[in-house]
Structures are given as structure tokens and as C-alpha cells.
Amino acid sequence: MIELVDLCVFYGKQEIIRGVNAKIEEKVLLLGPNGSGKSTLLRAIAGVIGYKGHIFIDGQEVSKLRNYNILSTNLAEAYYLGLSVKDTVYLYEEIKGVDPELFTEMLNRIGLSNIVNKRWYHLSVGQKVIASDVLALASKPKILLLDEPFENVDLGKRRVVAGWIREYGREGIIVTHEVDIVRLFKDYKVYMIFEGRLFGPVSADDFLNASVIEGEDPSAVLTVEVGGRKFSFVKGDKGYRVENLISLDRIYNIGG
Ligand SMILES: Nc1ncnc2c1ncn2[C@@H]1O[C@H](COP(=O)(O)OP(=O)(O)OP(=O)(O)O)[C@@H](O)[C@H]1O
């Protein structure tokens, strides 16, 4: 379980994550517009950057964890080592419990067996994303943190990756800024982040079938605050349909 208590993350003096509280016990999707703090939240949970407040993973404070290998991530910080994909897999076998056979089999299944001997920085953008996803998944981690695992990935391959995310990893956070991705995970819970503040959860089904209106509505499945304005996700088509949102930054254009 990931527990966030009064969590704040700063870059210099700028507060990016602003007092977040949540208990995340299963795999969830985290949506938010560009710059809202999704990657920053994931980096803090992965222990890559510092924070104020608390982050507990299965009851242990992240900043105090050492050699903690039940958590896997596709965050790029892990790959800036100038290694080939194959060398990284062997390194990760040692430190993260990655299964090299499963890794190779997954790359074969998705048609990328040709990249194993290449260095990470020679991969195309989409290849790098898929290889990072596979590396995170091939340790079958208890907790999975995936930052934009579908970015620049072909539509057909997205279904394969989504199948793996369902299969491997029992808990965790899948970050995306594309509303369409939620359709691949209709039984998941959705959180949203706006301006460093977390809202949710709402079921993916309720989210996809909702429409957005400005203001606080008592029938809302979720109300969020963006730029000092409140927006309610309500059932039916009273407002702007979520299925037409594409990305959450469109919410700024919805007027009451
Ligand atoms: N290392 C850094 N130093 C200073 N500011 C940073 C740093 N990394 C990110 N930021 C800023 O923090 C804010 C949140 O960035 P973050 O990468 O968490 O957003 P995001 O929600 O993941 O966005 P995107 O969808 O564009 O990837 C942005 O305003 C960004 O400019």
C-alpha cells in the first residue's frame, strides 16, 4: 500500500505537490495536464527526489528505505547509465529481481527483439518507452510505478502493454495525460492531479461516462478545483462529455 500524508514536494522554492493525502491499495490511473505534478509525485514515491510530509510503502517511510526491491518503475532516471538494454537487464536481475527470460520473451512478443544489444540512447522514443515498461514489469513487482507507459507507443502495442500491466504488479500508479488510456483499464480507479493537488478516486467507468460542469454539484461523482474554480464530474450528458475531453487541460476551457 502507498500512503501519502501531507505530502509536499518542492523544486527550489516552488511547491509542486501541495499537501496530498491518499491511501492507494491497488493499481490506479493518475491523470493530469502537462506540468500538474504527475511525474514529480511518482519520483517522490520512487525515492528519487526528496519530499516533506510522509510517503509510506507498506508502512515504511520511503526516504528511509534501502535496497527496497518490491517497487519497480519505468522512470528514465534508472537508465542514464550508458548501458545496452541487455546489460541493464542483467544488472536489474541482481538489484530488482528482473527475470531476463521473461524480459526477452516480452520483447519478442511485442516485436522488439532487435533492440537488446543496443544502447538505451540509441533507441527510438517509443522503443525506449516500451523497453523501460518491460524492464519494470519483468520483475513482476508488488508495486508498479509507470510514468506515461503508452507515450509514443503504437496503438496495437498499447493493448499488449496494457495486458501486461494488468497481469504483472498488484498495486501501483499508472500515470497518463490521455483520457483515452482509461478505456484500456475500465475496472481501475482514477485519480486526477491539478496544480499539485490530488483528487479522487473515482471509478474508471463513472469517469468515462461522466460529463463536466463548472461549479459544485451535489450529484457529482467527483469535484475538482482548478485555478480557483470548481468543476464537477456528473453522470450523463449535462455538460462537456469526458469522452470528448482527450486531455484534462481542456477543463480550463469549460465555462459555467
Ligand atoms: N527538476 C526540476 N526542477 C525544477 N522544476 C521542475 C523540475 N522537474 C519538473 N519541474 C516543474 O515541476 C512542474 C511539474 O512537473 P511534472 O514533470 O511533475 O509534470 P507532469 O504532470 O508529469 O507533466 P507532463 O504531463 O508534461 O509530463 C512543472 O512546472 C515543471 O516545470
The ligand as an SDF file (V2000), in Angstrom:
LIG
                    3D

 31 33  0  0  0  0  0  0  0  0999 V2000
   13.9980   19.2020  -11.8910 N   0  0  0  0  0  0  0  0  0  0  0  0
   13.1080   20.2140  -11.9050 C   0  0  0  0  0  0  0  0  0  0  0  0
   13.4630   21.4440  -11.4640 N   0  0  0  0  0  0  0  0  0  0  0  0
   12.5810   22.4730  -11.4360 C   0  0  0  0  0  0  0  0  0  0  0  0
   11.2960   22.3650  -11.8510 N   0  0  0  0  0  0  0  0  0  0  0  0
   10.8920   21.1800  -12.2990 C   0  0  0  0  0  0  0  0  0  0  0  0
   11.7660   20.0430  -12.3640 C   0  0  0  0  0  0  0  0  0  0  0  0
   11.0700   18.9770  -12.8530 N   0  0  0  0  0  0  0  0  0  0  0  0
    9.8170   19.4350  -13.0980 C   0  0  0  0  0  0  0  0  0  0  0  0
    9.7010   20.7500  -12.7640 N   0  0  0  0  0  0  0  0  0  0  0  0
    8.4690   21.5580  -12.8180 C   0  0  0  0  0  0  0  0  0  0  0  0
    7.5100   20.9610  -11.9660 O   0  0  0  0  0  0  0  0  0  0  0  0
    6.2000   21.0390  -12.5260 C   0  0  0  0  0  0  0  0  0  0  0  0
    5.5880   19.6500  -12.5670 C   0  0  0  0  0  0  0  0  0  0  0  0
    6.3370   18.8450  -13.4760 O   0  0  0  0  0  0  0  0  0  0  0  0
    5.9980   17.3060  -13.7210 P   0  0  0  0  0  0  0  0  0  0  0  0
    7.0750   16.7710  -14.6200 O   0  0  0  0  0  0  0  0  0  0  0  0
    5.7720   16.6560  -12.4290 O   0  0  0  0  0  0  0  0  0  0  0  0
    4.6190   17.4380  -14.5030 O   0  0  0  0  0  0  0  0  0  0  0  0
    3.7290   16.3150  -15.2300 P   0  0  0  0  0  0  0  0  0  0  0  0
    2.3660   16.4010  -14.6540 O   0  0  0  0  0  0  0  0  0  0  0  0
    4.4040   14.9850  -15.1730 O   0  0  0  0  0  0  0  0  0  0  0  0
    3.7050   16.8930  -16.7120 O   0  0  0  0  0  0  0  0  0  0  0  0
    3.7540   16.2080  -18.1810 P   0  0  0  0  0  0  0  0  0  0  0  0
    2.4020   15.6370  -18.4580 O   0  0  0  0  0  0  0  0  0  0  0  0
    4.0500   17.3850  -19.0590 O   0  0  0  0  0  0  0  0  0  0  0  0
    4.8500   15.1820  -18.1730 O   0  0  0  0  0  0  0  0  0  0  0  0
    6.3700   21.7030  -13.8880 C   0  0  0  0  0  0  0  0  0  0  0  0
    6.0270   23.0680  -13.7630 O   0  0  0  0  0  0  0  0  0  0  0  0
    7.8490   21.5310  -14.2050 C   0  0  0  0  0  0  0  0  0  0  0  0
    8.3240   22.6100  -14.9840 O   0  0  0  0  0  0  0  0  0  0  0  0
  1  2  1  0
  2  3  1  0
  2  7  2  0
  3  4  2  0
  4  5  1  0
  5  6  2  0
  6  7  1  0
  6 10  1  0
  7  8  1  0
  8  9  2  0
  9 10  1  0
 10 11  1  0
 11 12  1  0
 11 30  1  0
 12 13  1  0
 13 14  1  0
 13 28  1  0
 14 15  1  0
 15 16  1  0
 16 17  2  0
 16 18  1  0
 16 19  1  0
 19 20  1  0
 20 21  2  0
 20 22  1  0
 20 23  1  0
 23 24  1  0
 24 25  2  0
 24 26  1  0
 24 27  1  0
 28 29  1  0
 28 30  1  0
 30 31  1  0
M  END
$$$$
